[in-house]
Amino acid sequence: MKTLTFLLITLLSGAIAGTILGIINQALVEPYIERAIAFEAQNAIKEGQIINPTELADYRIWQKSGEIAAATILGISTASLFGIVFAYGRSSLFPHFNSNTKKALVLAGIIWFVLFFIPAIKYPANPPAVGDSETIYYRESLYIGFVLISGFSALALWYVYKKLQNKNISTKAALAMLVLIYAAIITCAYLVLPANPDTITAPIDLVQGFRIATAFTMSIFWGLLGVIFGLFWDKFKPHETVEIATV
């Protein structure tokens, strides 16, 4: 493994996909955030709180300017995890694929499903400023807990799958069994973990629109990460090492 090439591919793929995510969010997600903050400000004014429009506008300008940078950082950190998983399992991952781009794209889809889609069923995203600020850490811990359960369960079952490949068990039978086990674990977690404690008071079209836009942009991000990473891998081939002939 050419370590430096692998690191550059991983970091660059994450930076590109994350930056594009930040730009797309400005167009698709930001309008819902603006509406959510305006709704929260109106409620605060009704309760007698004093809202300074100038300070709020300045804060939003500062917040928007940092969103693309934050998305880039998110992309790099996410790609680091993705790259390690891909490098470790590339040889045994979808062996019928002759392209690392296809392998990376399918792996990105699996990780998207495990780390984003499944947790979102239990704890769907809400716009900022929607919900009780006193429960934010509790809600975050619930969400992160579900992500960890889903992620580590999938990782453990993948390890079991690799072990089963050495046994006289058909690939379809092994996959079917492990999918059922994963579904059972997630179902138990869904039933055991408590629900979001906050009552949603924001307009339902605002909340649903934000969730759809977020799901759309995150799906684009994972797809881009898989394609860009795979294309870089196929081009620079960090898994190939150069043998030095001795005379």
RAQUIPE-V501611 format. One record per backbone hydrogen bond with DSSP energy under -0.5 kcal/mol. NH is the residue of the N-H (numbers start at 1). CO is the residue of the C=O. Records with the same first field share a line. If there is no record, write none. Layout:
BEGIN
NH->CO ; CO
END
This chain:
BEGIN
2->238
3->1
6->2
7->3
8->4
9->5
10->6
11->7
12->8
13->9
14->10
15->11
16->12
17->13
18->14
19->15
20->16
21->17
22->18
23->19
24->20
25->21
26->22
27->23 ; 24
28->24
29->25
30->25
32->29
33->29
34->30
35->31
36->32
37->33
38->34
39->35
40->36
41->37
42->38
43->39
44->40
45->41
46->42
47->43
48->45
49->44
51->49
52->50
53->51
56->52
57->53
58->54
59->55
60->56
61->57
62->58
63->59
64->60
65->61
66->62
67->63 ; 64
68->64
70->66
71->67
72->68
73->69
74->70
75->71
76->72
77->73
78->74
79->75
80->76
81->77
82->78
83->79
84->80
85->81
86->82
87->83
88->84
89->85
90->86
93->89
94->92
95->92
97->94
103->99
104->100
105->101
106->102
107->103
108->104
109->105
110->106
111->107
112->108
113->109
114->110
115->111
116->112
117->112
118->113
120->116
121->117 ; 118
122->118
123->119
130->127
131->129
135->132
136->133
139->135
140->136
141->137
142->138
143->139
144->140
145->141
146->142
147->143
148->144
149->145
150->146
151->147
152->148
153->149
154->150
155->151
156->152
157->153
158->154
159->155
160->156
161->157
162->158
163->159
164->160
165->161
166->163
167->164
169->164 ; 167
174->170
175->171
176->172
177->173
178->174
179->175
180->176
181->177
182->178
183->179
184->180
185->181
186->182
187->183
188->184
189->185
190->186
191->187
192->188
193->189
201->199
206->203
207->203
208->204
209->205
210->206
211->207
212->208
213->209
214->210
215->211
216->212
217->213
218->214
219->215
220->216
221->217
222->218
223->219
224->220
225->221
226->222
227->223
228->224
229->225
230->226
231->227
232->228
233->229
234->230
235->231
236->232
237->233
240->237
243->241
245->243
END
